[in-house]
Amino acid sequence: MDNMELFEQGCFLPEWVTDDREETPETQAFTRQHKDLPTLLNELDEIKEKIQEIQARQWILARKIYFHDHNLAEQ
């Protein structure tokens, strides 16, 4: 019997049971961690600062696009 026939009959080979996958960064990222409140607040502040930086960059980029589209940069 070949592996396909064994599979169709419900006879799984022993190596099919083992999980050879390595732990990837994606699976590590979702592990549950218990942190205290000050640590969580610090992380939240860091996230807020990153969002503000991104918004500032977005505004600057929007201004540059506006100047470029209206040929105001040449004047």
N, C-alpha and C positions, 0 to 999 in steps of 0.2 A: 504494500500500500504506500502511496505517496502522501505527502503532507496534506494535499487538498482532500483526498479521500478520508483521511483521519479527521480533518476539520469538519467535513460534512457529516460524519458519523458522531461527532461530539467528543471525539477522543483528542484532547489537546496534548501537545507535547510539553514536557516539563519546562523547557526553555521559554515557552510562551507565557508562563506564569511570572517569571522574573521581570523586574522593571529595571532596565539598564540605563534609563535616562538620567542624565546628570541634573542637578538642581540648577536651574537657570536664574539669571538676575530677575526675570519677571516673577518667578515664584517666590523669590526671596523678598521682593518688594511688598508683597501682600501678607507677610507674616504679621500676626497681631503683636503689638507692643503696648505695654502699659507704661505710660509716662505720667509724671506729676504735672500739676497745673502750670507752674511757672515755665517748665520746658515747653509745654504746648503753646503757651502765650508767646514765648520767644519765637517759636517756629511760625506762629501766625503773623507776628510782626515782620518776620523775614519775607514771608509770602506776600504780605501787603506792600512791602518796599519793592519787591520784584515786579509786582503788578503796576505800581506807580512808575517805575523805570520804563517798563514796556509801553505804558500809555504815553509817557513823555517822548519816547522814540517814535511812536506811531504819529503823534502830533507833528513832530519835526518832519517826518517823512511826508505826511500829508501836505504840509506847507511847501516843501520842496517840489512835490508833484504839481501843486497848484501854480507855483511860479513857473515851472517848466511848461505846463499846458497853456498858460496865458502869455508866454514869451516875456515875462517880466524880468527874467534873469539877464537879458541882453541890454536892458535900458540902463 
